[in-house]
């Protein structure tokens, strides 16, 4: 009897430790004041990129999204070996001096695939979706936040192939950071769309990304480019 009781106590203790972190990226109210957040988690300045100051962390307690942990690493021995670890970046934007976005970066195929599945389950149909054999680029807009998701299957660490992921979440109240994040790479077409959407002729009426690329189809150069790899 006593042995069973001790086993129950041990199980409860292990469960409590496993779920000891109350931090979840999905619960952040962006944009948020930076001072208490940065000091509470002892974040150190990583780099300054244009209008953004980036703080990075590999702390397991900070790598939670929608209640799911995304810790992991990809080292010389493959997945699970210490080396290139999953991490989260927080971006302080000078325009409002607040944390206006974060980026959850996954280095292993397992965590990247799990994050891809989770995002599509939680956020549903995308506003923007391109895919080919090497890369995927998706964007969702929900409740004042832009979710920019990219996967890359061309990466190898020490000859060990993997699939990496990058989820960047940006508040619509930080247009400078949003513009910076959509001016190049896989999200440049979406940035073009956002700029077009601001024009007076599109105000006050629905204007989707599909509307935008349909308007480009007669352009001899841009039309084919916009439709290549576009997921209907």
C-alpha positions as CSV (number, residue, x, y, z in Angstrom):
1,X,0.0,0.0,0.0
2,X,2.8,2.4,1.0
3,X,4.7,1.5,-2.2
4,X,1.7,2.4,-4.3
5,X,1.2,5.7,-2.5
6,X,4.9,6.6,-3.0
7,X,4.6,5.7,-6.7
8,X,1.5,8.0,-7.0
9,X,3.4,10.9,-5.3
10,X,6.3,10.4,-7.6
11,X,4.1,10.5,-10.7
12,X,2.3,13.7,-9.5
13,X,5.7,15.3,-8.8
14,X,7.1,14.4,-12.2
15,X,3.9,15.7,-13.9
16,X,4.1,19.0,-12.0
17,X,7.8,19.4,-13.0
18,X,7.0,18.7,-16.6
19,X,4.3,21.4,-16.7
20,X,6.0,23.9,-14.3
21,X,6.3,26.6,-17.0
22,X,3.2,28.8,-17.3
23,X,4.8,30.7,-20.2
24,X,3.3,30.3,-23.6
25,X,4.1,32.4,-26.7
26,X,0.5,32.2,-27.9
27,X,-0.6,34.1,-24.7
28,X,1.6,37.2,-25.4
29,X,-0.3,40.4,-25.9
30,X,1.6,42.1,-28.7
31,X,2.8,44.7,-28.7
32,X,3.9,44.6,-25.1
33,X,6.1,46.7,-22.9
34,X,9.7,45.5,-23.0
35,X,11.3,46.3,-19.7
36,X,9.7,43.8,-17.3
37,X,9.6,41.0,-19.9
38,X,13.2,41.3,-20.8
39,X,14.4,41.5,-17.2
40,X,12.1,38.7,-16.0
41,X,13.5,36.2,-18.4
42,X,17.1,37.7,-18.3
43,X,17.1,38.1,-22.1
44,X,20.3,39.5,-23.6
45,X,20.6,41.7,-26.6
46,X,21.6,39.6,-29.6
47,X,21.7,42.0,-32.5
48,X,20.2,45.2,-33.9
49,X,18.6,45.0,-37.3
50,X,17.4,48.2,-38.7
51,X,14.5,49.4,-36.6
52,X,14.5,46.2,-34.5
53,X,16.5,45.1,-31.5
54,X,16.6,41.3,-31.3
55,X,16.8,39.3,-28.0
56,X,17.3,35.5,-28.3
57,X,16.9,32.6,-26.0
58,X,17.2,28.8,-26.0
59,X,15.5,28.5,-22.6
60,X,13.1,25.5,-22.7
61,X,10.5,27.3,-20.7
62,X,10.2,29.9,-23.4
63,X,9.7,27.4,-26.2
64,X,6.0,26.7,-25.7
65,X,3.3,27.5,-28.2
66,X,-0.4,26.6,-27.7
67,X,0.7,24.4,-24.8
68,X,3.2,22.4,-26.8
69,X,6.9,22.3,-26.2
70,X,9.3,22.9,-29.1
71,X,12.7,22.2,-27.6
72,X,15.1,20.3,-29.7
73,X,18.6,20.4,-31.2
74,X,20.5,19.1,-34.3
75,X,24.2,18.4,-33.7
76,X,26.9,16.3,-35.2
77,X,25.2,13.2,-34.2
78,X,21.9,14.2,-35.7
79,X,18.6,15.1,-34.1
80,X,18.7,15.2,-30.3
81,X,22.5,15.9,-30.2
82,X,23.5,19.2,-28.7
83,X,24.5,21.8,-31.3
84,X,22.0,23.8,-33.3
85,X,19.2,24.3,-30.8
86,X,15.7,25.5,-31.3
87,X,15.3,29.0,-30.0
88,X,13.0,32.0,-29.8
89,X,13.8,35.6,-30.8
90,X,11.9,38.6,-29.4
91,X,11.9,41.9,-31.3
92,X,11.8,45.3,-29.7
93,X,10.9,47.9,-32.3
94,X,12.1,51.4,-32.0
95,X,8.8,52.8,-33.4
96,X,7.0,52.1,-30.2
97,X,9.7,50.8,-27.8
98,X,7.8,47.6,-27.2
99,X,8.1,43.9,-28.0
100,X,6.2,43.8,-31.3
101,X,6.9,40.3,-32.4
102,X,8.7,37.0,-31.9
103,X,10.2,34.3,-34.0
104,X,10.2,30.6,-33.0
105,X,12.9,28.8,-34.9
106,X,13.1,25.0,-35.2
107,X,16.2,23.1,-36.3
108,X,15.0,19.5,-36.3
109,X,12.6,17.8,-38.7
110,X,10.5,16.4,-35.9
111,X,9.8,19.8,-34.3
112,X,9.4,21.6,-37.6
113,X,6.8,19.1,-38.7
114,X,5.0,19.3,-35.4
115,X,4.9,23.1,-35.6
116,X,3.6,23.0,-39.1
117,X,0.8,20.7,-38.1
118,X,-0.1,22.8,-35.1
119,X,-0.2,26.1,-37.0
120,X,-2.5,24.7,-39.7
121,X,-4.8,23.2,-37.1
122,X,-5.0,26.3,-34.9
123,X,-5.0,29.0,-37.6
124,X,-6.9,27.3,-40.5
125,X,-6.9,28.5,-44.0
126,X,-4.0,30.7,-45.0
127,X,-4.1,34.2,-46.5
128,X,-0.9,33.4,-48.5
129,X,0.6,30.0,-49.3
130,X,3.5,29.0,-51.6
131,X,5.1,25.6,-51.7
132,X,7.7,23.7,-53.7
133,X,9.9,20.7,-53.0
134,X,12.3,22.7,-50.9
135,X,10.4,25.5,-49.2
136,X,7.0,26.4,-47.9
137,X,5.8,30.0,-47.1
138,X,2.5,30.6,-45.4
139,X,0.9,33.7,-43.8
140,X,-2.2,34.0,-41.6
141,X,-3.7,37.2,-40.2
142,X,-5.8,36.8,-37.1
143,X,-6.8,39.1,-34.2
144,X,-4.4,41.8,-35.2
145,X,-1.4,39.5,-35.6
146,X,0.4,38.3,-38.7
147,X,1.8,34.8,-38.6
148,X,4.7,34.2,-41.1
149,X,5.7,30.6,-41.4
150,X,8.6,29.3,-43.5
151,X,10.1,25.8,-43.8
152,X,13.4,24.8,-45.5
153,X,14.3,21.2,-46.4
154,X,17.7,22.1,-48.0
155,X,19.6,22.3,-44.7
156,X,22.1,19.8,-43.5
157,X,24.2,19.9,-40.3
158,X,27.4,17.8,-40.4
159,X,25.9,15.8,-43.4
160,X,22.7,15.2,-41.4
161,X,19.7,16.4,-43.4
162,X,16.9,18.2,-41.6
163,X,14.0,20.5,-42.1
164,X,14.1,23.8,-40.4
165,X,11.2,26.2,-39.6
166,X,10.8,29.8,-38.8
167,X,7.5,31.2,-37.4
168,X,7.5,35.0,-37.0
169,X,4.5,36.6,-35.3
170,X,4.1,40.4,-35.7
171,X,1.6,42.9,-34.3
172,X,-0.2,45.0,-36.9
173,X,0.6,47.9,-34.6
174,X,4.2,47.6,-35.7
175,X,4.1,48.5,-39.4
176,X,7.9,49.1,-39.7
177,X,8.7,45.6,-38.4
178,X,6.0,44.1,-40.7
179,X,7.3,45.9,-43.7
180,X,10.9,44.9,-42.9
181,X,9.8,41.2,-42.6
182,X,7.9,41.2,-45.9
183,X,10.4,43.0,-48.2
184,X,12.5,40.0,-49.2
185,X,12.8,36.2,-49.3
186,X,9.7,34.1,-49.5
187,X,7.4,36.8,-48.2
188,X,8.1,39.6,-50.7
189,X,5.0,38.8,-52.7
190,X,2.9,39.2,-49.6
191,X,4.6,42.5,-48.9
192,X,3.7,43.7,-52.4
193,X,0.1,42.7,-51.7
194,X,0.1,44.6,-48.4
195,X,1.4,47.8,-50.2
196,X,-1.2,47.4,-52.9
197,X,-4.0,46.9,-50.3
198,X,-3.2,50.3,-48.8
199,X,-4.2,52.1,-52.0
200,X,-7.4,54.2,-51.9
201,X,-9.2,52.1,-54.5
202,X,-9.1,49.1,-52.3
203,X,-10.2,50.7,-49.1
204,X,-13.6,49.7,-47.6
205,X,-14.0,46.5,-49.6
206,X,-12.6,43.0,-49.5
207,X,-9.3,42.6,-51.2
208,X,-7.6,39.2,-50.9
209,X,-4.2,38.0,-52.0
210,X,-5.9,36.1,-54.7
211,X,-7.5,39.3,-55.9
212,X,-4.0,40.8,-56.0
213,X,-2.3,38.2,-58.0
214,X,-5.3,37.9,-60.4
215,X,-4.7,41.6,-61.2
216,X,-1.1,40.8,-62.1
217,X,-1.9,37.9,-64.5
218,X,-1.7,40.1,-67.7
219,X,1.8,41.3,-66.8
220,X,4.2,39.4,-69.0
221,X,6.8,39.2,-66.3
222,X,5.1,39.4,-62.9
223,X,2.1,37.3,-63.7
224,X,4.0,34.0,-64.1
225,X,6.2,34.8,-61.1
226,X,3.2,35.4,-58.8
227,X,1.5,32.1,-59.8
228,X,4.5,29.8,-59.7
229,X,4.3,27.5,-56.7
230,X,1.1,29.3,-55.5
231,X,-1.2,27.0,-53.5
232,X,-4.8,27.6,-54.6
